[in-house]
Amino acid sequence: VATLYDEGRPCLALLSDLSAPQRLGCVGIDNRQRGRTAAWAVRRLARADRPDGGEVAVFIGSHRYLGQEASEMAFRAALREHAPGLRVLDAQVNLEDEQLGYEATLALLARHPDLVGLYDTGGGATRGIVRALREEAAGRGIVVVAHGLTPEHREALVDGVIDLVIETPVVPVADTAVRVLLAALQPGAQPAFGQPFVLPLALHTPENV
């Protein structure tokens, strides 16, 4: 990013922010908001017949994605605040890989019979996670929250494998990014750095897809 800046080429982060100070900013949704929204869904939908609350799992693609990190922290904070009986497990890293997501989910289901919720902060491993849930989690009543309305997410919503999808508005993200970059390239433009360009998220359930 610093090299691009020195060459007069503006740089803008999409979806997950960067730590480089010379970036124009980041276009995406509020990651803290999406993490707390996921926590709200889990605590409201998780089965209430367990006196100890049960366990909740979190998947992240990589610790290097600042957006996923913010969502995970917000998710944990919201459950700690509003549902202290739910125990959030250590984050599972799947590198946004379908097969890793599948294997990690199978292992998770085998090790944690008390699992009542699962939050996937990424999206690249969704097909693997959904495949494992279909094979091994039928009838367990696990509340699942995921990101991005992919064809796999849509089918899983309809089938009841996923309960809530938090969607980033892709077209508005692209439109905003182009607008910001074009403005920064105008002669004499002096854009500010590190600006948040936050767009509203969308929520999808089995009833509105």
C-alpha positions in Angstrom: 0.0 0.0 0.0 2.8 2.4 0.8 4.4 1.7 -2.6 1.2 2.4 -4.4 0.8 5.6 -2.5 4.3 6.7 -3.5 3.3 6.0 -7.1 0.2 8.2 -6.8 -2.2 5.2 -7.0 -4.9 5.3 -4.3 -5.7 2.1 -2.4 -9.0 1.1 -0.9 -9.8 -1.9 1.3 -12.9 -4.0 0.6 -14.9 -5.8 3.2 -11.9 -6.3 5.7 -9.8 -3.3 6.6 -6.0 -3.0 6.3 -3.6 -1.6 8.9 -1.6 0.4 6.3 -2.1 4.2 7.1 -2.0 5.3 3.5 -5.2 3.5 2.5 -8.2 5.7 1.7 -10.4 3.5 3.9 -12.5 0.4 3.8 -15.8 -0.2 2.1 -18.1 -2.8 3.7 -20.5 -3.4 6.5 -20.1 -2.7 10.2 -18.3 -5.9 11.4 -19.0 -5.2 15.0 -22.7 -4.9 14.1 -22.7 -8.2 12.2 -21.0 -10.0 15.1 -23.5 -8.7 17.6 -26.4 -9.6 15.2 -25.1 -13.1 15.0 -24.9 -13.3 18.8 -28.5 -12.0 19.1 -29.7 -14.8 16.7 -27.9 -17.5 18.6 -29.1 -16.5 22.0 -32.6 -16.0 20.8 -32.9 -19.2 18.8 -30.7 -21.7 20.8 -32.8 -24.3 22.5 -33.7 -23.4 26.0 -34.0 -26.9 27.6 -30.5 -26.9 28.8 -29.9 -25.5 32.3 -26.2 -24.9 31.6 -26.8 -23.1 28.3 -24.6 -25.2 26.1 -21.6 -24.5 23.9 -21.2 -22.2 20.8 -18.6 -22.5 18.1 -17.0 -19.8 15.9 -15.3 -20.3 12.6 -12.9 -17.8 11.1 -11.1 -17.9 7.8 -7.9 -16.5 9.1 -6.7 -14.5 12.1 -5.3 -12.0 9.6 -8.7 -10.8 8.4 -9.4 -7.7 10.5 -13.1 -7.8 9.6 -13.6 -11.4 10.8 -11.6 -10.6 14.0 -13.9 -7.7 14.8 -17.0 -9.8 14.2 -15.7 -12.6 16.4 -14.8 -10.2 19.2 -18.2 -8.5 19.0 -20.0 -11.9 18.9 -18.2 -13.0 22.1 -18.8 -9.7 23.8 -22.5 -9.8 23.1 -23.0 -13.3 24.3 -20.9 -12.6 27.4 -23.2 -9.6 28.1 -26.6 -11.1 27.3 -26.2 -14.9 27.5 -23.4 -15.7 30.1 -24.7 -19.3 30.3 -23.5 -20.0 26.7 -19.9 -21.0 26.5 -18.1 -19.8 23.4 -15.3 -22.2 22.3 -11.9 -21.3 20.9 -12.2 -20.1 17.3 -11.7 -22.7 14.6 -9.6 -21.6 11.6 -10.6 -23.1 8.2 -8.6 -20.9 5.8 -11.7 -20.3 3.7 -11.2 -23.9 2.4 -14.2 -26.2 1.8 -12.5 -29.4 2.8 -10.9 -27.9 5.9 -14.3 -26.5 6.8 -15.9 -29.9 6.4 -13.3 -31.8 8.4 -13.2 -29.1 11.2 -17.0 -29.2 11.5 -17.1 -33.0 11.7 -14.4 -32.9 14.4 -16.3 -30.2 16.3 -19.6 -32.1 16.2 -17.9 -35.2 17.5 -16.1 -33.5 20.4 -18.9 -31.3 21.5 -22.2 -33.0 22.0 -23.5 -30.0 23.9 -23.1 -27.7 20.9 -26.1 -25.4 20.5 -24.8 -22.7 18.1 -22.3 -22.2 15.3 -21.2 -18.9 13.8 -19.2 -18.8 10.6 -17.6 -15.3 10.2 -16.1 -16.1 6.8 -17.8 -17.8 3.8 -15.2 -19.6 1.7 -15.6 -22.8 3.7 -19.4 -22.7 3.7 -20.0 -25.7 1.4 -17.9 -27.9 3.6 -19.5 -26.7 6.8 -23.0 -27.2 5.4 -22.1 -30.7 4.1 -20.9 -31.8 7.6 -23.9 -30.4 9.3 -26.2 -32.2 6.9 -24.4 -35.5 7.6 -23.9 -35.3 11.3 -26.1 -32.6 12.9 -29.6 -33.6 11.8 -32.0 -33.3 14.8 -29.4 -31.7 17.1 -31.1 -28.3 16.9 -27.8 -26.3 16.4 -28.5 -22.7 15.5 -26.2 -21.7 12.5 -25.4 -18.1 11.4 -23.4 -17.5 8.3 -22.3 -14.7 6.0 -23.1 -14.1 2.3 -26.1 -15.3 0.4 -24.4 -17.8 -1.9 -26.4 -20.5 -3.7 -25.2 -23.0 -1.0 -26.4 -20.6 1.8 -29.8 -20.2 0.1 -30.3 -23.9 -0.2 -29.2 -24.5 3.3 -31.6 -21.8 4.6 -34.5 -23.4 2.8 -33.6 -26.8 4.1 -33.2 -25.5 7.7 -29.5 -26.2 8.0 -28.7 -22.5 8.4 -31.0 -20.2 10.4 -29.7 -16.8 9.5 -27.5 -15.3 6.8 -25.9 -11.9 7.1 -25.3 -10.5 3.7 -22.9 -7.8 2.5 -24.5 -5.7 -0.3 -22.1 -6.6 -3.1 -23.3 -4.2 -5.8 -23.4 -1.1 -3.4 -19.9 -2.1 -2.2 -18.6 -2.0 -5.8 -20.4 1.2 -6.7 -19.0 2.9 -3.5 -15.5 1.7 -4.2 -15.5 3.0 -7.8 -16.9 6.4 -6.7 -14.3 6.8 -3.9 -11.4 5.9 -6.1 -12.5 8.1 -9.0 -12.8 11.0 -6.6 -9.3 10.4 -5.2 -7.9 10.5 -8.8 -9.4 13.9 -9.6 -6.7 16.6 -10.2 -6.0 18.4 -7.0 -7.9 15.9 -4.9 -6.7 15.7 -1.3 -8.5 12.7 0.1 -8.5 11.8 3.8 -7.1 8.5 4.8 -8.7 5.7 6.9 -12.3 6.6 6.2 -15.0 4.1 6.9 -17.5 3.6 4.1 -20.1 1.6 6.0 -23.1 0.1 4.1 -26.2 -1.5 5.7 -26.2 -5.2 6.0 -29.2 -7.5 5.0 -30.6 -10.4 7.0 -32.0 -13.5 5.4 -34.0 -16.3 7.0 -35.8 -19.3 5.5 -38.9 -17.2 5.2 -37.5 -14.4 3.0 -35.3 -16.1 0.4 
